[in-house]
Every structure is written in structure tokens, then in C-alpha cells.
Amino acid sequence: MENVQKVKRKTKKKNNERHIYASFAYIPVLNFLPLFDKEAGNFVHFHAKQGFLIFVIEFIGLLLFFSFYLLVGTFPIIRYIFVNFFFAFYILCVAILIVMGMYGALTGKEFEIPFIGEIAKKINI
């Protein structure tokens, strides 16, 4: 009976570690760790692919915002409205995507983030 309980505790601990490792996929700097780890398993790779796509969306969005900011730099009112409103809205949307993904990873579910989950399934790494 004690052996069964020890095995259950080890399995639960291993699953919790796997869920935490999968949640690293949504942290922008750490998302490459689970992405290229071949021993991570399908669950971790599922979340790593989604996290990578969110990172790509962040990177492209920031490039677009900063290039537009430089183009409109001579018009302070437009720049002020653009930076304060649209950039804050963009960051909020990306943060919501990250929280959704991390919640799915930490609860142990392969939760597909809308629009991103379908594209992530097509990525082969």
C-alpha cells in the first residue's frame, strides 16, 4: 500500500513539473527552452509551439509600432494617441493570450488559444 502511494506522489510531482515546464513556453525569453527540448513530450511541445507563435506576434507587433512611431514622430498629437491607446491595447491583448496559455499549461490541459492553436498544430519542430 505504501509503494502505491509513493508511486502516486512521484507521478503527481512529475506531472506538476511538466506543467510548470510547459508554462515556460509563454514567457518570451524562456520560450525556446521547451521548444527545442526533444525529451519534453507532446504536451510541452504543444504549449511551446503556441508560445513561440505568441512571441512572433509580439516581435512583429513591436516592430510595426516602433516603425509607425518613428514615421509619425513629427505629429505629437497623433503619436500621443497612437502610443497611449493602441500600444496599450496591443500589450493588453498579448498579455491576455499569455495568461490563457499559461493557465492551460498549469492546469494540464491542451487548451488551444483561438486562431493560434490551429496554426501551432501545423508547425513541425
N, C-alpha and C positions, 0 to 999 in steps of 0.2 A: 504494500500500500504506500509506503514511503517513497519507493522508487518511482511510482506513477506520479506522485505529487512533485517530485524533483524534476521529472521529465516535463511535466506541465509548466512548471516555473521557468525552466530553461527555454522551452518553446515560446512562452509568452514574452520572456525577456528578449529573445532573438527577434520576434515579430515587432516588438517596440523599437528595437534598434533599427530594423529595416524601415519602419515608418518614419523614424527621425531622419535616416539617411535619404529617404525619398523626398522628405520636405526640404532638404538642402537644394534640391533641383530648382526651387523657386527663388533662392537668394542669388542675386545677379552675379556675384563674384564666385560663388561656390557651385554654380550650376553645372560646371564642366566636370566636377568630380564624379557624380553618379552617371553622367552621360557616357563617359568613356571607360567605366569600370565594367569589364566583361563578366565578372562574377556576381554582379549585383542582383540579377534576376529580372524577370519580366515586369514585376510590379514597380520596381525602382526605375527601370528604363522607360516605362510608360510615363511616369511623372517627370523624368529627366527630359524627355522629348518635348513635353508641354512647357516645361520651364525654359528650355532652350528657345522655343518659339516666342515666349513672352519676352525673353532677353533680346531677341532680334527685333521685336516690335518696339521695345524701349529704345534700343540703339537707333533705329531708323527714325523714330519719332523725335528723339532728341536732336539728331542731325537736321531734320526738317525745321524744327522750332528754332534752332540757333541760326540756320541759314536765313530763315524768314526774318528773324530778329535783326540780323545784320543788314538785310535789304531794306527794312522799314526803319532803320535806326535814325533817319533824318526826320521822321514824323513822330514826335514824342507821344502824342495822344494815342495814335494807333498802336504804337509799341507798348504803351502802358496797358491799354485794354487787352491787347493780344497776350502779353506775358501774364498779366494777373488773372485773366479769366480762362482763356483757352489752355494755357500751360497747366494751371491748377486743375482744370477739368481732366486733362490728359493724365496727369500724375495720379489723380484720384481713381480713374478708370483702370490704370495699370496696377495700382495698389489693390483694388478690388479683385482683379484677376489673380494676383499673387496670393491673397488671403484665401480665395476659393480653392486654389490649387494646394496650398499648404494644409488647409482643413481636410481636404480629401486624402492627402498623403498621411496625415497624422491619425485619421480615423480608420485607415486601412482600406479605403475604397478607391477603385479606379474611376474616379469622377472625371468625366470629360468636360473640360471647360468649353462653353459654347464657341463654335467656329474654330477654335484652336485644336480641340481634341480630334476632330476629323482629319485635319492636316497632319497632326502629330503621328497618327497611325500610319501614314504613308511614308514617314521618314525611316530609312533603314540605316542604323548605325551599329 
